[in-house]
Amino acid sequence: MDPADLPQIDAFQSEHSREMMVSTEPVADAYYLMSTNIGASTNWFPEEIGL
């Protein structure tokens, strides 16, 4: 998917972290669901944090 089509936050614009993002839809206001590399757990990733 083209990064320009994704939410304009660091987690989706970085190729490394984009692979761990579960969905482009927020799970709560300004939070997206991120999975660990091995899929053992998920975390809420805030929009404001940089990588």
Stockholm file with secondary structure:
# STOCKHOLM 1.0

chainA/1-51         MDPADLPQIDAFQSEHSREMMVSTEPVADAYYLMSTNIGASTNWFPEEIGL
#=GR chainA/1-51 SS CCGGGSCSSHHHHSHHHHTTBCCSSCSBTTEEEEECTTSSCEEEEETTCCC
#=GC SS_cons        CCGGGSCSSHHHHSHHHHTTBCCSSCSBTTEEEEECTTSSCEEEEETTCCC
//
